[in-house]
Amino acid sequence: MKTTRGSDLVMRIYLVLFFLYLFVPLVIMSAATFNASRFPTVLPWQGATLKWFEALWADEQMWKALWSSVGVGIAVILVSVPIGVAAALLLDGVHKKARSLLYAVMVSPLLTPGVIIGISTLIFWERLGVPGGLHLAVVGQSSFIIAYVMLMVLARLQRFDRSLEEAALDLGATHVQAFRRVLLPHLTPAILSSAVLAFFQSFENYNTTLFTRGTDVTLTIFLASKVRTGLTPAVNALGLILISLTVAGAIVYEIMRRREAQRALAARKAAEREEIGQLAFGAG
């Protein structure tokens, strides 16, 4: 009994330290947004202000870099998700001996440093006459983000009951109809999750983007240049806005998930009541 209580206490202390490690830097960064100091710091506190939000709104270069990152992230989703889903389907359908080799080949970009991917992408395409730019950033990032998508879809695919697809084919459905109406709904949660992951992996990428961007500037490149020339709390203001949007999105998703779970539970209980009523009526 004492051992169990001791383990619970250690676990609680660990969780508290873990969440402090995660959230204290974010709280400090957010607080620095409201400090009148021209440096992004909390101490010394020089008074509360909202001027850094105004400075952020007036910083056209930062907004341009932000929208460039958003555009690249959306393009990476459009490239990575279809190819990643196709790779997962291919990997799940091949023979086990070939599967190990293909898996190693497809996952290898994850083990390659981003600097190597960026340099090799730039050299390869420049030899074909394609200059650097955001289009090459999309190609370079997609080359390893596809593997993330593939792994997430593959994990979901392992829990799929193939007999459902076979039943659809036996009932006259084509392979396209079976995929669209049976397999795709099962894979949709993994596809959506992998799309979100692909966007954030692209949004925060620096190493690959640095070598493939040409003269274009994404947010990570812009912030890196600001580190050398001098950051202002306007960057903190942007970070606070992004954090707020992320938290708001997570809350909305959780609310929708719980409502969907409640509707599913209510539908299941209604079906059970109906089944019990039919059994009672048949017995009578």
Secondary structure as GFF3:
##gff-version 3
##sequence-region A 1 284
A	DSSP	alpha_helix	2	32	.	.	.	ID=ss1
A	DSSP	alpha_helix	51	58	.	.	.	ID=ss2
A	DSSP	alpha_helix	60	93	.	.	.	ID=ss3
A	DSSP	alpha_helix	96	111	.	.	.	ID=ss4
A	DSSP	alpha_helix	114	127	.	.	.	ID=ss5
A	DSSP	alpha_helix	134	157	.	.	.	ID=ss6
A	DSSP	alpha_helix	162	170	.	.	.	ID=ss7
A	DSSP	alpha_helix	175	178	.	.	.	ID=ss8
A	DSSP	pi_helix	179	183	.	.	.	ID=ss9
A	DSSP	alpha_helix	184	203	.	.	.	ID=ss10
A	DSSP	alpha_helix	207	212	.	.	.	ID=ss11
A	DSSP	alpha_helix	219	229	.	.	.	ID=ss12
A	DSSP	alpha_helix	234	283	.	.	.	ID=ss13
###
